[in-house]
Every structure is written in structure tokens, then in C-alpha cells.
Amino acid sequence: MQIGVIGATGTIGSRIVTEALDRRHQVTAFSRDVSGIQDNRADIRWKNVDATDAGGIAAVLPGLDVLISAFGAGNAASDPADAVARAIANPGIYARTATALPTALESRSQIRLIVVGGAASLEVKPGLVFADSDALLNAAIDGFGLPREYAAAMRGHRDALNLYRTSNRRWTYLSPAVEIAPGERTGRFRVGGDQPVLDAEGRSRISAEDAAVAVLDEVELPRFVQRRFTVGY
């Protein structure tokens, strides 16, 4: 398949690119500025794109079968503190991206859109969304050692998902586990719907590598068109 990946230099996006190449797909990797990128791998090309610019996104869509967005306000892979600061300063950027991407796909309705978003839109229990509870959000933020202001960014992911849910595009939204970080590619995890998948210790966790496996599994065998899903050990 011809797969486009927005946010291709990020923690999750870079692993999605690698997973796609390992599965022998053709990849167009998108980032804000690709001028300094040197990548000699076969079957990949790099292009600039602004994830909030519907016209710019539409211009790079021809030829793609699937567009994957692992967009983040900053690049947590290279500068986590800057990524947090950018997300706090501009929490509405996720909703703007959730407007731009479906708009760009209006004339390319055959292209699937898969978005890697946040875990804060998951339900703690049926009907109770994590991001709707100040107490739950603050406890999570404190546990990760982040500023309380980061709650706005977490709610931004929730707002983005709600926008996708109003779209008639062929979208899929992945809410990864609450704890996600670089680790091991095991290929062994469980798939859930609107509530987090918990391990034997009650933790919601996944490696970035296995999140990428989940994304490419969905690319190759669609199960969640116009739906959200999650993964965890």
C-alpha cells in the first residue's frame, strides 16, 4: 500500500514508519520541516506538511491509500519539555487538525484516515470520560510529573475525537494506553474499545513499538472504521 504518515519524526510516528517499511509498504513521511532529514531506507520519501492546513494536506494526498496522523504539538522524541510547553500553549491545535484532515479528504473519500490521539478521551467507566473529571486528570498529570496546565492539552485530544465522530470520512482513531513510551516490539497486546485495556496490575500501558504494530494491523485489516479503539498489555 501507499501510506502517508504525518508526524513521522515523533516517538510514535517514527515507529509507524519503520513498521510500515518492514511490512513492505511504500511510505510518504510528512513533518513540519524535512530539510535536515537524511534517510537512506528504500521505499520512503519525505515531504513537508502542516497538519492544520487542509489545502496543503490535500495537495499531498494523490496516490495514497491510507493517511496516518501521529501529529503532536511538538516533537516529544527529540525535546519532551518543548513538546509539553507547545501543547500547553496551544491546546486547540488538536481540534484544528481534526478539522483540517477530514476537510482535506473531501475530494479523496477513498483514502482511509487513521489518527493516533490521546488516552484522556477513554472512558473510566461507561459514560464517564477520563478528560471530563478534574480529579482524575490532575491525578494522572501529577503522576507523570507534568504541569497541571497540561490538562487543557489532554482535553484537546478529547475535543478532536468528538470532531472526528461528526465526520463521514473513513476515519479510525487510536487512543493508546495511558502509559506509552519507547520499548520492545512484542506484537502481543490486547485490543479494546472505549475503555482502557488493563494489565494484571491494573495499569494501562503499551510500548510505542507495539502501538505502531496496532496501527499497521488496522491498516491491513480494517476493524474500526468510523470508530475509536485502544490497545494495552
GUVEXPA-304760 format. One line per 3 residues: number of its first residue (from 1); for each residue x, y, z of C-alpha. Coordinates in nm, 4 decimals. Layout:
N
NUM	X:Y:Z; ...
end
This chain:
233
1	0.0000:0.0000:0.0000; 0.0898:0.3641:-0.0331; 0.0862:0.5035:0.3209
4	0.1326:0.8636:0.4325; 0.2447:0.9334:0.7889; 0.2077:1.2787:0.9461
7	0.4327:1.3334:1.2462; 0.6820:1.0867:1.1033; 0.9739:1.2025:1.3202
10	0.7877:1.1691:1.6513; 0.8002:0.8938:1.9098; 0.5033:0.7024:1.7687
13	0.5127:0.8309:1.4119; 0.8718:0.7210:1.3545; 0.7854:0.3716:1.4713
16	0.4809:0.3622:1.2457; 0.7092:0.4483:0.9542; 0.9504:0.1692:1.0466
19	0.6706:-0.0842:1.0942; 0.5182:0.0089:0.7576; 0.8524:-0.0248:0.5794
22	0.9215:-0.3579:0.7483; 0.5894:-0.4791:0.6080; 0.6975:-0.3724:0.2585
25	0.4631:-0.0769:0.2204; 0.5540:0.2413:0.0337; 0.5731:0.5354:0.2762
28	0.5480:0.9089:0.2308; 0.6694:1.0589:0.5572; 0.5443:1.4064:0.6495
31	0.6859:1.6517:0.9011; 0.6888:2.0259:0.9615; 1.0410:2.0624:0.8214
34	1.2179:1.7761:0.6457; 1.5122:1.9809:0.5197; 1.7592:1.8272:0.7653
37	1.6402:1.4676:0.7414; 1.8729:1.2097:0.5908; 1.7066:0.8738:0.5381
40	1.8575:0.6174:0.3022; 1.5939:0.3494:0.3546; 1.4180:0.2149:0.0486
43	1.0504:0.2814:-0.0219; 1.0311:0.6121:0.1674; 1.0152:0.9747:0.0641
46	0.9906:1.2802:0.2863; 0.7700:1.5872:0.2396; 0.6805:1.8977:0.4388
49	0.3217:1.9342:0.5567; 0.1328:2.1469:0.8083; -0.1253:1.9254:0.9805
52	-0.3579:2.2233:1.0343; -0.3570:2.3310:0.6670; -0.6323:2.1472:0.4802
55	-0.5181:2.2767:0.1422; -0.1590:2.1718:0.1987; -0.2669:1.8271:0.3139
58	-0.4976:1.7850:0.0137; -0.2082:1.8637:-0.2185; -0.0012:1.5683:-0.0951
61	-0.2819:1.3100:-0.0922; -0.2781:1.1884:-0.4553; -0.1526:0.8334:-0.4769
64	-0.2090:0.7450:-0.1108; -0.4263:0.4582:0.0072; -0.4073:0.5459:0.3769
67	-0.3132:0.8611:0.5658; -0.1952:0.8137:0.9244; -0.1663:1.1104:1.1589
70	0.0558:1.0807:1.4647; 0.0644:1.4585:1.4961; 0.1858:1.6213:1.8145
73	0.2127:1.9863:1.9140; 0.5899:1.9365:1.9404; 0.8363:1.6546:1.8900
76	0.8453:1.4598:2.2142; 1.1075:1.2268:2.0680; 1.3685:1.5000:2.0387
79	1.2562:1.7520:2.3034; 0.9903:1.6315:2.5502; 0.9879:1.9553:2.7529
82	0.9298:2.1635:2.4409; 0.6504:1.9310:2.3273; 0.4739:1.9724:2.6628
85	0.5181:2.3503:2.6524; 0.3786:2.3698:2.2996; 0.0787:2.1559:2.3901
88	0.0025:2.3727:2.6925; 0.0384:2.6935:2.4906; -0.1817:2.5688:2.2060
91	-0.4253:2.3001:2.3260; -0.6725:2.3773:2.0484; -0.4297:2.2591:1.7829
94	-0.5616:1.9036:1.8031; -0.9142:2.0187:1.7230; -0.7832:2.2290:1.4332
97	-0.6052:1.9239:1.2986; -0.9277:1.7246:1.3397; -1.0968:1.9848:1.1195
100	-0.8199:2.0093:0.8604; -0.7692:1.6385:0.7967; -1.1323:1.5459:0.7132
103	-1.1628:1.8659:0.5082; -0.8548:1.7712:0.3058; -1.0063:1.4299:0.2379
106	-1.3336:1.5655:0.0982; -1.2187:1.5114:-0.2602; -1.0331:1.1875:-0.1763
109	-1.3029:0.9963:0.0079; -1.1462:0.6604:-0.0821; -0.8401:0.7331:0.1361
112	-0.8601:0.5985:0.4889; -0.7592:0.8239:0.7770; -0.6091:0.6710:1.0913
115	-0.5370:0.9090:1.3781; -0.3214:0.8366:1.6808; -0.4622:1.0572:1.9545
118	-0.4656:1.0635:2.3322; -0.5824:0.8357:2.6110; -0.7716:1.1064:2.8023
121	-1.0811:1.0532:2.5870; -1.1132:0.6947:2.7088; -1.3942:0.6087:2.9476
124	-1.3116:0.5290:3.3082; -1.6464:0.3521:3.3134; -1.9376:0.3619:3.0682
127	-2.0401:0.7230:3.0193; -1.7560:0.8774:3.2234; -1.4760:1.0114:3.0071
130	-1.1401:1.0470:3.1777; -1.0940:1.4035:3.0470; -1.4268:1.5130:3.1974
133	-1.3036:1.4598:3.5538; -1.0717:1.7234:3.7008; -0.9730:1.4896:3.9840
136	-0.8760:1.2045:3.7518; -0.6895:1.4326:3.5136; -0.4961:1.6034:3.7901
139	-0.4026:1.2713:3.9481; -0.2686:1.1436:3.6163; -0.0828:1.4651:3.5420
142	0.0765:1.4654:3.8866; 0.1745:1.1022:3.8397; 0.3552:1.1847:3.5173
145	0.5238:1.4874:3.6730; 0.3626:1.7307:3.4306; 0.2269:2.0807:3.4981
148	-0.1426:2.0928:3.5850; -0.1892:2.3201:3.2824; -0.1346:2.0149:3.0634
151	-0.4971:1.9192:3.1341; -0.6036:2.1558:2.8561; -0.3986:1.9594:2.6031
154	-0.5491:1.6315:2.7232; -0.8945:1.7772:2.6802; -0.7848:1.8954:2.3362
157	-0.7468:1.5328:2.2292; -1.0978:1.4613:2.3594; -1.2346:1.7521:2.1578
160	-1.0547:1.6256:1.8484; -1.2110:1.2807:1.8794; -1.5555:1.4376:1.9115
163	-1.4938:1.6223:1.5851; -1.3926:1.3030:1.4052; -1.7120:1.1439:1.5311
166	-1.9131:1.4019:1.3345; -1.7236:1.3282:1.0120; -1.8417:1.0987:0.7331
169	-1.4829:1.0270:0.6250; -1.3349:0.6774:0.6633; -1.1613:0.7644:0.9894
172	-1.0235:0.5465:1.2670; -0.8955:0.6832:1.5980; -0.6447:0.5041:1.8186
175	-0.6311:0.6035:2.1824; -0.3108:0.4385:2.3009; -0.2681:0.3168:2.6567
178	-0.2328:0.5732:2.9339; 0.1339:0.4802:2.9702; 0.3148:0.4768:2.6364
181	0.6877:0.5028:2.5836; 0.9642:0.3577:2.3663; 1.0225:-0.0072:2.4454
184	1.0035:-0.3526:2.2934; 0.8114:-0.4670:1.9876; 0.6380:-0.7813:2.1098
187	0.3391:-0.7958:1.8770; 0.1428:-0.9260:2.1742; -0.1221:-0.6966:2.3184
190	-0.4955:-0.6757:2.3634; -0.7382:-0.4549:2.1737; -1.0248:-0.2672:2.3347
193	-1.2888:-0.0112:2.2506; -1.3759:0.2940:2.4586; -1.2267:0.1834:2.7902
196	-0.8575:0.1245:2.8649; -0.7098:-0.2240:2.8486; -0.5591:-0.3001:3.1890
199	-0.2892:-0.5499:3.2762; -0.2801:-0.7747:3.5835; -0.1500:-0.4819:3.7907
202	-0.4337:-0.2559:3.6797; -0.2065:-0.0481:3.4556; -0.2901:0.0739:3.1073
205	0.0395:0.0541:2.9187; 0.1881:-0.0187:2.5763; 0.5208:0.0381:2.4049
208	0.5375:0.2837:2.1159; 0.6600:-0.0065:1.9046; 0.3511:-0.2169:1.9759
211	0.1242:0.0838:1.9223; 0.2768:0.1029:1.5737; 0.2021:-0.2663:1.5230
214	-0.1613:-0.1993:1.6163; -0.1823:0.0854:1.3657; -0.0423:-0.1229:1.0796
217	-0.2665:-0.4148:1.1730; -0.5604:-0.1771:1.1324; -0.4217:-0.0528:0.8007
220	-0.4008:-0.4038:0.6620; -0.7198:-0.5447:0.8158; -0.9711:-0.2676:0.8926
223	-1.1811:-0.3371:1.2008; -1.2594:0.0079:1.3368; -1.3784:0.2274:1.0501
226	-1.5537:0.5346:1.1947; -1.4723:0.4036:1.5413; -1.2166:0.4504:1.8149
229	-1.0100:0.1686:1.9591; -0.7385:0.1280:2.2162; -0.4613:-0.1209:2.2945
232	-0.2747:-0.2385:2.6004; -0.0983:-0.5343:2.7567
end
